[in-house]
Amino acid sequence: MDSVSGIGVLDKAVTVLDALEAGPLTLGELVDATGLPRATAYRLAAALEVHAFVGRDGDGRFQLGPRLAQPALQVVARPALEMLRDATGESVQLYVRRGDRRLCIDALESPHGLRTIVPVGALLPLDVGSAGKVLREDRATLKRGWAESVEERQKGVASVSSPVYEDGRVAAAVSVSGPVERTTRAPGRRYAKAVLDAARAIEAATP
């Protein structure tokens, strides 16, 4: 392909991102859409994934990553996160998948002195925690619409999370978390409805 900017590798990377704007693609589909050699398309997509410009869906297809989605998602999600924090009195977070981990792209802290603190930008594992269950698209979680965890990632902390869908795929997980002494060891009974309402509010606000 001819270079537009004079920096060939940059132009090829942008070609990959342009192709993924249409939706998730397998490697073969990405090759067809970009006209790049298979090895080049894979190397560029994998490198862009490291920097969160590209991600993977539940079927392993390449898609636009959280770094591109996060600014708009943060803006539209903030009112719902504030509503969830105020309704529950606990800390709330918004996560997106980043490879085999989850990235916190927004968080609001509980007004209580004893509270859960997850800093924006924190990278946490997918294999523990309610948000991890949502983002790895656990079948039982998606069927029920929410997941809960009690002391899976951190002792004394429980959480409830629900998927936020965009174009039929899980785009993010909205969560509420707090100390077990307030959330109880069955946090879903207390917070599932509020978390589900927040997820639907985010979806409704997404352009």
N, C-alpha and C positions, 0 to 999 in steps of 0.2 A: 504494500500500500504506500501511496505517496505521503510524505510528511507534510503536515499542515503548519506545525509550530517550528519545525527545524530540529525537534527532539523526537526521534522516531519512537522510542520506547514509551514516551509520554502519550503520543498520539495513539499508539496501540492500546494503552491502558484506558484511555478515554473511549476508544471504540468498544472495549469490553463493557464499560459502564453504560454506554449508550444502548448496547444490546440488551442489558439487563433491566433497563427501564420498562421494557414490555412485560416483564415478569420473570419468574424463575426459569432457568434453562439447565438442561444437562450439559455435560462437556461437549457432546456431539452437536447439540443444538447451538451452543455458543460458537463452536467452530463454523457452523453453517452461517450463523448470523453475522459473524465478524469477517469471515474470509481468512482468518489467521490459521497458520499451521497448528495442529492439535497440541504439540508440545509447548508452543508459544502461548496459546490461549490458556492452557492449564497453568503455566508458570506465572502469567500475569494475574489470573484470577486468584491463585493461591497467595501471591504476594499482596494483592489488594485485600485479601481476607485477613492477613496478619494485621493490617492497619485499619480494619473494620470498615473499609469502603465496600467490601463484598462480604456476604454471609452465606449460610446454607439453610435451606428449608428442611422440613422433617423427612423428605425423601432424598436429601443430599444434593439437591440441585443448587446451582449458584443463583444468588439473588443480591439485590442491593443491600448493603450492610447498615448497621446501626449508626455509623458516623454520618451517613447521608440522611438517614431517617430521623435522627435524634432531635435536631433543632425544631422541626415542625411538630413532631410528636410531643416534645416538652411543652410547647406553647399551648397546644389544644388540650393537653392532659392536665395542666396545672389547676384549673377550676375544679375538676373532678377529684384531684388529689387533696385539695383543700377541704372539699366537702367530706371526703372520707376521713381525713384527720379529725375534723370537727365532730363528725358523727360518732367516731369510735374513741376519741381521746388518745389514740395511739399513733406511733410513727408510721408513715406510709412511704412506699417506694415504687418506682417504675423501672422495670428491667427490660433489656432486650438481649437477645442471644448474640454472643460474640465467639464464634467457633465452639469450643467445648466448655465455655464458661458463660456467665451472665454478667452483663454490665449494668450498673445502676446509673441511669441517665437523669433521674430527678428523685428528690427525697425531701420530706417535710418531717420535722421532729415533733414528738409528743410534747405537750406543755408540762408533763410530769417530770419531776426530778429524776426518777428512775425510769429510763426509757431506752429504746433501741436506737442506736446511731449507725447508719450506713452512709458513708460519704458518697457524694456524686463522683463517679469515676471508678468506684470500687469494682474489682473483678472477682466474682465469687464462683464456686463450683456449681455445676449443673446437677450433680448426683445427690445433693442434699438440699433440703429446704423446699418450701411450697412453691416458690417461684421457679426453682429448677425443674420441678415436676411439670409445671405449665410449659416452660420453654423447650423442654425435651419432648413435649407433646405426648406425655403419658396417656394411654388410651382411657383408663378409668377416670383420670382427672378431667379430660376433655368431655367425656360423656356426662359427668356430674356438673361440670362447669366451674369447679373450684377445687383447690387442694389445700390441705393443712399440714403443718409440721410442728412437732414439739421436741425441742432440744436436739434437732438433727444436726444443725450446723454449729450452734452455740448453746452451751448449757444455760438453762434458765430462761430461754427465749422461745416463744411460739409465734407462728405466723399463719396467715391465710392469704392465698393468691388466686387470681382469676385471669384467664386469657383475654387479651384484647385482640380482636380479629380485624384484619384489613384485607379486603378482596378474598375472603375465605381462608386465609392463612393466619396463624398465630404471629402477630407482629410484636407483642410485648406482654409482660405480666405486670399487673397492678397488685400491690401487696400491702397488708397491714401487719405490723409486728410489734411485740411488746413482751414484757416480763410475764412468765407463766403465772405468777401470783395474781395478775389482773386478767390475763387472757384465758386462764384456766388450761387444763390439759385437753380440752375439747374446744379449741378456738373457733372451729367452723360453726358451731351452734350459735356463737355470739356474733360473729363477724361476716359469715358467708354472704348474707343478703346485701350488706353494705358494700362489700367488695365487688359483688356482681353488679350492683347498681353503678358503681364507679366505672367498671369496665364498659358497661353499655353507654354511659355518658361520654366516655372518651371516644368510643366508636361513632357515636352520633355527632361529635364535634369534629371528627376527622374529615377533611375535604374529600 
